[in-house]
Amino acid sequence: MMDAPADSVTRAEDLAAIHSLTARYSLVVDDHDMDGLTDLYTADAVLVGLSGTLRGRDAIVAYVRRTLDTYDGASIHTPHPGVVTFTGPNTAHGVIPSHVEYAQNGVQYVLALRYHDRYVRSEDGWRFAARRLEVRYAVPVHHYGTVLTNPTPNEV
């Protein structure tokens, strides 16, 4: 059962802080700011992604760095308004829809995904305790116009 928030102002502040956390993730990844990325995760965070499960903030940051190194240039991560549910005064989970644009091997891609997150409040504010990526589609931009009518949209 969810603990009642101390007051609605506190809960609104917590919600704003979690939305800021998800937005900062996009900015630090696009800026290749690995120190900033480190600050967003708990030390024992878990990431379930395309390459399996990573445990620990350092492993997650190393994975993101390696992934970014495969891109031809810039990436654009765009989080959309998501849903956050508080499970206690210092815990919450959420689903954050997002789009990513990037290029690899001379091909530009667009990716739609959902981050399934678990958040915890630390002494430094809200942090990711876990993230699971659910890829909805990942296609070269020249296929973007038909991705939603394609019976197998997860091309990449």
N, C-alpha and C positions, 0 to 999 in steps of 0.2 A: 504494500500500500504506500502511496506517495505521501511524504511528510508535507504538511501545509507550509507554505512560505511564511516567513516572518511577517511580511506585509506585501501588498501588491507592488509597491515601489521597488522593493528589493528584488522581487521576481522579475519585474520589467528590466531592472538593471542587469540581472543575471542573463536574461534572454539577449539583451543588447551586447553583452560581453561575449556570449557564445557566437552570435552572428558576426561580431568583429573578429573572433578567432578564425572562423571559416574564411572570411575575406582576407585576413592577413596571410593565411596559408597560400592563397592564390598569388598574392603579391610577392611574398618571399620566394616562392618557387619560380615565378617568372623573372625575378631579379637575381636568381641563383644565389640567394642569401642563405647559406647553410647555417650560419650562426642564428639567424632569425628563425629558420625552420626548427632548429634544435629547441629553441625556447617555447615552441608551440606544443611539444609532446611531453608526457611524463617519462621518467627514466625507463619504466618498464612497459612502455606502450607497445601495442601490437598493430601491425598493418597486414591485412589480407588483400593481396593484389593479384595482378596477372601472373606473377612469378611465384606465387605461393605465400606462405605466412612468414613475416619477419617479426622478430621479438627484440624489443629494446630500441630506444631512441636513436642510438648510434647506428644500428643496422638500418633503420628506416632512412636516416639522413644519407648514409652511404649509398643506399639503393636509389634515392631520388637524384643524387649527384651523378651516379653512373647513367641513369636514364636520361637526364638532361644533356649529358655529354654525347649522346647519340643523335640529338636534334641538330638539324642543319643551321638553325638560327634561333630566333626568339620563339617563345611559346606564350600563349594567352590562355590563362585559366580564368573562367568566369563562373563563380558560384551564383546560384539563383536562390530566391527565398525558399527556405526549407521549413521543416517541422521539427520542433524541439519539445521533448516531453521530460519534465523533471521527475526523477525517481527518488529523490531525497534532497535535503538542503544543500548537499555538495556533489550531487551526481545528476546526470541527465543523459539522454540519448537522443539522436536526431537523424533525419534523412535530409541530405543537402543535394539537390540536383545541380549538375554543373555541365559546362561545355569546355572543351579544350581544343585549341587550334595549335598545330605544330607541323614541322616538316622533317622528314627523314629520307635520306638517299634521294634528294631532289623532288620528292613528292609531298605536297601539302595535304594534311589530314584534318578532319573534324571528328571529334569524339564527344559523345554524350554519355554521361555516367551519373550514378548516384553514389554519394558517400554515405555509408551507414556508420554513424559515429557513436562513440561513448565518450562522454566528457566528465571530468572531475575538477573540482575546485581545489587548487593548491594554494600555498602561501602567496604565490605570485599571480593568482587569478585562475581562470578556467583554462584547462589544457585538454588535448586529445589523449585519452587513455587507449582508445582503439579506433581504427578506421577500416572499413571493408569497402572495396570498390566493386560496384556493380556496373559493368559496361553495358550500355544499351545499344550502342553502335559505335564503330570506328571505321571511317571510310575515307578514301581520297576525296578531295573536294569536288572533283568532276562527277562523283556519284552522289553527291549530297542531295541533289534534286529528287532522287528516287529512293533514298534510303528508307523512308517510312513505308513504302509500298513493296519493298523487297522482302520476300518471305524469310530470308536469312541475312538480316542487316549487319550482323557482326562480322564484317569482311576482314578486318585486320586482326 
